[in-house]
Amino acid sequence: MNWTLSNKITAMRILLVPVFILAFYLPAPLSYYASGLVFAIAGWSDWFDGYLARSRNEETAFGRFLDPVADKLLVSVALILLVDVDFASTILVVILISREIIIGALREWLAERAVVVHVSQMGKWKTLTQMFAIEGLLLHEDFFGFPMHEAGTAFLWLATVLSLWSAYEYIKGALPEFRKGD
């Protein structure tokens, strides 16, 4: 296992999950800003560790494993907590988390078959939209007159649509492998 700087940043993102949970359950409105800040730091660290890995030529197998684990853990925990306090639609969260499980399993299955699947552009847009949705829902209250909760809800709907669209693209791309059988 190679502990590059980018892998350390990814591991830090996992360690931020319990900090995020604690911040989320602080008394309101402090919880909105504290959890929003922790989530924003973790979200930006995802971009930053990827940038570092590519720019420093430090991409590792361990990093390719750990990065999506950190992402899915942070996002899933955030979405579940938002449902817990009735800030997010349960059905949208179920769709988003189910998609992550299905596509993660599909990517793993394809990797076992030596089929390389790259993240689609639609998947990247889904992730960005989902991050905006979660941040808006975490902040919850109007921010300088801007309705964060309503914006977060709109982005959550958009993220769900993009999530289903990108899942369709992944599955469509995997169809030739399904047809080959075992």
Phi and psi restraints in degrees (value plus and minus 20) as a CYANA .aco file:
   2 ASN   PHI    -127.5   -87.5
   2 ASN   PSI      92.8   132.8
   3 TRP   PHI    -108.5   -68.5
   3 TRP   PSI      52.3    92.3
   4 THR   PHI     -91.1   -51.1
   4 THR   PSI     148.0   188.0
   5 LEU   PHI     -78.8   -38.8
   5 LEU   PSI     -62.6   -22.6
   6 SER   PHI     -84.7   -44.7
   6 SER   PSI     -56.8   -16.8
   7 ASN   PHI     -88.0   -48.0
   7 ASN   PSI     -54.6   -14.6
   8 LYS   PHI     -85.5   -45.5
   8 LYS   PSI     -60.2   -20.2
   9 ILE   PHI     -85.1   -45.1
   9 ILE   PSI     -60.5   -20.5
  10 THR   PHI     -82.4   -42.4
  10 THR   PSI     -64.7   -24.7
  11 ALA   PHI     -82.0   -42.0
  11 ALA   PSI     -57.3   -17.3
  12 MET   PHI     -80.5   -40.5
  12 MET   PSI     -56.7   -16.7
  13 ARG   PHI     -81.4   -41.4
  13 ARG   PSI     -58.6   -18.6
  14 ILE   PHI     -86.3   -46.3
  14 ILE   PSI     -60.9   -20.9
  15 LEU   PHI     -87.8   -47.8
  15 LEU   PSI     -42.1    -2.1
  16 LEU   PHI     -94.8   -54.8
  16 LEU   PSI     -35.9     4.1
  17 VAL   PHI     -80.4   -40.4
  17 VAL   PSI     -70.3   -30.3
  18 PRO   PHI     -84.4   -44.4
  18 PRO   PSI     -52.1   -12.1
  19 VAL   PHI     -84.2   -44.2
  19 VAL   PSI     -62.7   -22.7
  20 PHE   PHI     -80.0   -40.0
  20 PHE   PSI     -64.8   -24.8
  21 ILE   PHI     -81.3   -41.3
  21 ILE   PSI     -65.8   -25.8
  22 LEU   PHI     -80.9   -40.9
  22 LEU   PSI     -64.2   -24.2
  23 ALA   PHI     -82.8   -42.8
  23 ALA   PSI     -57.6   -17.6
  24 PHE   PHI     -82.1   -42.1
  24 PHE   PSI     -55.0   -15.0
  25 TYR   PHI    -116.7   -76.7
  25 TYR   PSI      -7.0    33.0
  26 LEU   PHI     -87.1   -47.1
  26 LEU   PSI     142.8   182.8
  27 PRO   PHI     -82.7   -42.7
  27 PRO   PSI     122.4   162.4
  28 ALA   PHI     -92.0   -52.0
  28 ALA   PSI     128.7   168.7
  29 PRO   PHI    -106.5   -66.5
  29 PRO   PSI     -21.4    18.6
  30 LEU   PHI     -75.7   -35.7
  30 LEU   PSI     -58.4   -18.4
  31 SER   PHI     -81.1   -41.1
  31 SER   PSI     -55.9   -15.9
  32 TYR   PHI     -81.1   -41.1
  32 TYR   PSI     -67.8   -27.8
  33 TYR   PHI     -95.9   -55.9
  33 TYR   PSI     -59.8   -19.8
  34 ALA   PHI     -86.2   -46.2
  34 ALA   PSI     -68.0   -28.0
  35 SER   PHI     -88.7   -48.7
  35 SER   PSI     -56.0   -16.0
  36 GLY   PHI     -82.8   -42.8
  36 GLY   PSI     -60.0   -20.0
  37 LEU   PHI     -87.4   -47.4
  37 LEU   PSI     -66.8   -26.8
  38 VAL   PHI     -82.1   -42.1
  38 VAL   PSI     -62.8   -22.8
  39 PHE   PHI     -83.9   -43.9
  39 PHE   PSI     -60.9   -20.9
  40 ALA   PHI     -83.0   -43.0
  40 ALA   PSI     -63.4   -23.4
  41 ILE   PHI     -81.2   -41.2
  41 ILE   PSI     -66.3   -26.3
  42 ALA   PHI     -83.5   -43.5
  42 ALA   PSI     -61.5   -21.5
  43 GLY   PHI     -82.8   -42.8
  43 GLY   PSI     -64.8   -24.8
  44 TRP   PHI     -88.3   -48.3
  44 TRP   PSI     -51.0   -11.0
  45 SER   PHI     -85.6   -45.6
  45 SER   PSI     -48.5    -8.5
  46 ASP   PHI     -83.1   -43.1
  46 ASP   PSI     -66.5   -26.5
  47 TRP   PHI     -85.2   -45.2
  47 TRP   PSI     -64.0   -24.0
  48 PHE   PHI     -85.1   -45.1
  48 PHE   PSI     -63.0   -23.0
  49 ASP   PHI     -86.8   -46.8
  49 ASP   PSI     -54.8   -14.8
  50 GLY   PHI     -86.5   -46.5
  50 GLY   PSI     -62.4   -22.4
  51 TYR   PHI     -80.0   -40.0
  51 TYR   PSI     -66.7   -26.7
  52 LEU   PHI     -81.9   -41.9
  52 LEU   PSI     -65.0   -25.0
  53 ALA   PHI     -79.7   -39.7
  53 ALA   PSI     -63.1   -23.1
  54 ARG   PHI     -92.9   -52.9
  54 ARG   PSI     -66.0   -26.0
  55 SER   PHI     -90.3   -50.3
  55 SER   PSI     -48.9    -8.9
  56 ARG   PHI    -120.2   -80.2
  56 ARG   PSI     -14.0    26.0
  57 ASN   PHI      34.1    74.1
  57 ASN   PSI      26.8    66.8
  58 GLU   PHI    -133.9   -93.9
  58 GLU   PSI       3.2    43.2
  59 GLU   PHI     -86.8   -46.8
  59 GLU   PSI     109.5   149.5
  60 THR   PHI    -149.5  -109.5
  60 THR   PSI     139.8   179.8
  61 ALA   PHI     -82.2   -42.2
  61 ALA   PSI     -60.4   -20.4
  62 PHE   PHI     -82.2   -42.2
  62 PHE   PSI     -62.2   -22.2
  63 GLY   PHI     -84.1   -44.1
  63 GLY   PSI     -59.5   -19.5
  64 ARG   PHI     -85.2   -45.2
  64 ARG   PSI     -48.8    -8.8
  65 PHE   PHI     -98.4   -58.4
  65 PHE   PSI     -69.0   -29.0
  66 LEU   PHI     -91.1   -51.1
  66 LEU   PSI     -57.7   -17.7
  67 ASP   PHI     -78.4   -38.4
  67 ASP   PSI     -71.4   -31.4
  68 PRO   PHI     -87.0   -47.0
  68 PRO   PSI     -49.5    -9.5
  69 VAL   PHI     -82.9   -42.9
  69 VAL   PSI     -67.4   -27.4
  70 ALA   PHI     -81.2   -41.2
  70 ALA   PSI     -63.9   -23.9
  71 ASP   PHI     -81.7   -41.7
  71 ASP   PSI     -71.2   -31.2
  72 LYS   PHI     -85.3   -45.3
  72 LYS   PSI     -57.8   -17.8
  73 LEU   PHI     -83.7   -43.7
  73 LEU   PSI     -70.5   -30.5
  74 LEU   PHI     -81.0   -41.0
  74 LEU   PSI     -69.4   -29.4
  75 VAL   PHI     -86.1   -46.1
  75 VAL   PSI     -63.8   -23.8
  76 SER   PHI     -82.9   -42.9
  76 SER   PSI     -64.7   -24.7
  77 VAL   PHI     -81.2   -41.2
  77 VAL   PSI     -65.6   -25.6
  78 ALA   PHI     -80.6   -40.6
  78 ALA   PSI     -66.2   -26.2
  79 LEU   PHI     -83.9   -43.9
  79 LEU   PSI     -61.8   -21.8
  80 ILE   PHI     -84.9   -44.9
  80 ILE   PSI     -61.8   -21.8
  81 LEU   PHI     -84.4   -44.4
  81 LEU   PSI     -58.5   -18.5
  82 LEU   PHI     -84.7   -44.7
  82 LEU   PSI     -56.6   -16.6
  83 VAL   PHI     -87.0   -47.0
  83 VAL   PSI     -60.6   -20.6
  84 ASP   PHI     -75.5   -35.5
  84 ASP   PSI     -57.1   -17.1
  85 VAL   PHI    -120.3   -80.3
  85 VAL   PSI      -7.1    32.9
  86 ASP   PHI      42.3    82.3
  86 ASP   PSI      14.7    54.7
  87 PHE   PHI    -114.0   -74.0
  87 PHE   PSI     -33.3     6.7
  88 ALA   PHI    -157.6  -117.6
  88 ALA   PSI     131.3   171.3
  89 SER   PHI     -89.8   -49.8
  89 SER   PSI     106.6   146.6
  90 THR   PHI     -78.6   -38.6
  90 THR   PSI     -64.8   -24.8
  91 ILE   PHI     -85.1   -45.1
  91 ILE   PSI     -59.0   -19.0
  92 LEU   PHI     -85.5   -45.5
  92 LEU   PSI     -60.9   -20.9
  93 VAL   PHI     -86.5   -46.5
  93 VAL   PSI     -60.3   -20.3
  94 VAL   PHI     -81.0   -41.0
  94 VAL   PSI     -63.2   -23.2
  95 ILE   PHI     -82.3   -42.3
  95 ILE   PSI     -67.1   -27.1
  96 LEU   PHI     -83.3   -43.3
  96 LEU   PSI     -66.5   -26.5
  97 ILE   PHI     -89.8   -49.8
  97 ILE   PSI     -59.2   -19.2
  98 SER   PHI     -81.1   -41.1
  98 SER   PSI     -61.7   -21.7
  99 ARG   PHI     -80.5   -40.5
  99 ARG   PSI     -62.4   -22.4
 100 GLU   PHI     -83.0   -43.0
 100 GLU   PSI     -61.2   -21.2
 101 ILE   PHI     -85.5   -45.5
 101 ILE   PSI     -67.0   -27.0
 102 ILE   PHI     -84.1   -44.1
 102 ILE   PSI     -68.7   -28.7
 103 ILE   PHI     -89.8   -49.8
 103 ILE   PSI     -55.8   -15.8
 104 GLY   PHI     -80.5   -40.5
 104 GLY   PSI     -64.4   -24.4
 105 ALA   PHI     -85.6   -45.6
 105 ALA   PSI     -60.0   -20.0
 106 LEU   PHI     -82.6   -42.6
 106 LEU   PSI     -64.8   -24.8
 107 ARG   PHI     -82.8   -42.8
 107 ARG   PSI     -59.4   -19.4
 108 GLU   PHI     -85.2   -45.2
 108 GLU   PSI     -63.6   -23.6
 109 TRP   PHI     -81.9   -41.9
 109 TRP   PSI     -63.4   -23.4
 110 LEU   PHI     -86.1   -46.1
 110 LEU   PSI     -57.7   -17.7
 111 ALA   PHI     -83.3   -43.3
 111 ALA   PSI     -59.2   -19.2
 112 GLU   PHI     -82.0   -42.0
 112 GLU   PSI     -47.2    -7.2
 113 ARG   PHI    -112.7   -72.7
 113 ARG   PSI     -10.0    30.0
 114 ALA   PHI      42.1    82.1
 114 ALA   PSI      11.2    51.2
 115 VAL   PHI    -123.0   -83.0
 115 VAL   PSI      98.7   138.7
 116 VAL   PHI    -104.9   -64.9
 116 VAL   PSI     106.8   146.8
 117 VAL   PHI    -138.6   -98.6
 117 VAL   PSI      98.3   138.3
 118 HIS   PHI    -110.6   -70.6
 118 HIS   PSI     132.3   172.3
 119 VAL   PHI     -83.9   -43.9
 119 VAL   PSI     109.2   149.2
 120 SER   PHI     -97.6   -57.6
 120 SER   PSI     139.5   179.5
 121 GLN   PHI     -81.1   -41.1
 121 GLN   PSI     -57.3   -17.3
 122 MET   PHI     -84.0   -44.0
 122 MET   PSI     -58.4   -18.4
 123 GLY   PHI     -82.8   -42.8
 123 GLY   PSI     -57.2   -17.2
 124 LYS   PHI     -87.3   -47.3
 124 LYS   PSI     -61.1   -21.1
 125 TRP   PHI     -84.9   -44.9
 125 TRP   PSI     -58.5   -18.5
 126 LYS   PHI     -80.0   -40.0
 126 LYS   PSI     -65.8   -25.8
 127 THR   PHI     -83.3   -43.3
 127 THR   PSI     -66.8   -26.8
 128 LEU   PHI     -81.1   -41.1
 128 LEU   PSI     -65.6   -25.6
 129 THR   PHI     -83.7   -43.7
 129 THR   PSI     -60.5   -20.5
 130 GLN   PHI     -83.8   -43.8
 130 GLN   PSI     -59.9   -19.9
 131 MET   PHI     -84.1   -44.1
 131 MET   PSI     -63.2   -23.2
 132 PHE   PHI     -81.7   -41.7
 132 PHE   PSI     -61.4   -21.4
 133 ALA   PHI     -80.8   -40.8
 133 ALA   PSI     -70.0   -30.0
 134 ILE   PHI     -82.9   -42.9
 134 ILE   PSI     -64.1   -24.1
 135 GLU   PHI     -81.1   -41.1
 135 GLU   PSI     -65.0   -25.0
 136 GLY   PHI     -82.8   -42.8
 136 GLY   PSI     -61.3   -21.3
 137 LEU   PHI     -89.4   -49.4
 137 LEU   PSI     -55.8   -15.8
 138 LEU   PHI     -85.3   -45.3
 138 LEU   PSI     -64.8   -24.8
 139 LEU   PHI     -86.5   -46.5
 139 LEU   PSI     -53.1   -13.1
 140 HIS   PHI      43.1    83.1
 140 HIS   PSI     -68.8   -28.8
 141 GLU   PHI    -111.3   -71.3
 141 GLU   PSI     144.7   184.7
 142 ASP   PHI     -79.5   -39.5
 142 ASP   PSI     119.3   159.3
 143 PHE   PHI    -139.8   -99.8
 143 PHE   PSI      87.9   127.9
 144 PHE   PHI      31.8    71.8
 144 PHE   PSI      22.6    62.6
 145 GLY   PHI      65.2   105.2
 145 GLY   PSI     -25.9    14.1
 146 PHE   PHI    -111.5   -71.5
 146 PHE   PSI     107.0   147.0
 147 PRO   PHI     -95.6   -55.6
 147 PRO   PSI      70.6   110.6
 148 MET   PHI     -82.7   -42.7
 148 MET   PSI     -63.1   -23.1
 149 HIS   PHI     -83.0   -43.0
 149 HIS   PSI     -64.7   -24.7
 150 GLU   PHI     -85.3   -45.3
 150 GLU   PSI     -60.6   -20.6
 151 ALA   PHI     -84.2   -44.2
 151 ALA   PSI     -63.4   -23.4
 152 GLY   PHI     -80.3   -40.3
 152 GLY   PSI     -61.2   -21.2
 153 THR   PHI     -84.2   -44.2
 153 THR   PSI     -64.0   -24.0
 154 ALA   PHI     -81.9   -41.9
 154 ALA   PSI     -63.5   -23.5
 155 PHE   PHI     -86.4   -46.4
 155 PHE   PSI     -52.4   -12.4
 156 LEU   PHI     -85.9   -45.9
 156 LEU   PSI     -61.1   -21.1
 157 TRP   PHI     -81.9   -41.9
 157 TRP   PSI     -66.1   -26.1
 158 LEU   PHI     -82.9   -42.9
 158 LEU   PSI     -62.3   -22.3
 159 ALA   PHI     -81.0   -41.0
 159 ALA   PSI     -57.3   -17.3
 160 THR   PHI     -86.4   -46.4
 160 THR   PSI     -63.0   -23.0
 161 VAL   PHI     -82.7   -42.7
 161 VAL   PSI     -67.5   -27.5
 162 LEU   PHI     -84.1   -44.1
 162 LEU   PSI     -54.0   -14.0
 163 SER   PHI     -83.4   -43.4
 163 SER   PSI     -66.5   -26.5
 164 LEU   PHI     -85.9   -45.9
 164 LEU   PSI     -59.2   -19.2
 165 TRP   PHI     -83.9   -43.9
 165 TRP   PSI     -66.8   -26.8
 166 SER   PHI     -88.4   -48.4
 166 SER   PSI     -53.7   -13.7
 167 ALA   PHI     -82.2   -42.2
 167 ALA   PSI     -62.8   -22.8
 168 TYR   PHI     -78.5   -38.5
 168 TYR   PSI     -63.9   -23.9
 169 GLU   PHI     -82.1   -42.1
 169 GLU   PSI     -63.9   -23.9
 170 TYR   PHI     -82.4   -42.4
 170 TYR   PSI     -66.5   -26.5
 171 ILE   PHI     -85.6   -45.6
 171 ILE   PSI     -62.2   -22.2
 172 LYS   PHI     -80.1   -40.1
 172 LYS   PSI     -61.1   -21.1
 173 GLY   PHI     -87.0   -47.0
 173 GLY   PSI     -47.0    -7.0
 174 ALA   PHI    -106.6   -66.6
 174 ALA   PSI     -31.2     8.8
 175 LEU   PHI     -72.2   -32.2
 175 LEU   PSI     -62.1   -22.1
 176 PRO   PHI     -78.2   -38.2
 176 PRO   PSI     -56.3   -16.3
 177 GLU   PHI     -90.8   -50.8
 177 GLU   PSI     -57.7   -17.7
 178 PHE   PHI     -81.2   -41.2
 178 PHE   PSI     -59.9   -19.9
 179 ARG   PHI     -89.6   -49.6
 179 ARG   PSI     -47.2    -7.2
 180 LYS   PHI     -87.4   -47.4
 180 LYS   PSI     -51.1   -11.1
 181 GLY   PHI      54.0    94.0
 181 GLY   PSI    -187.5  -147.5
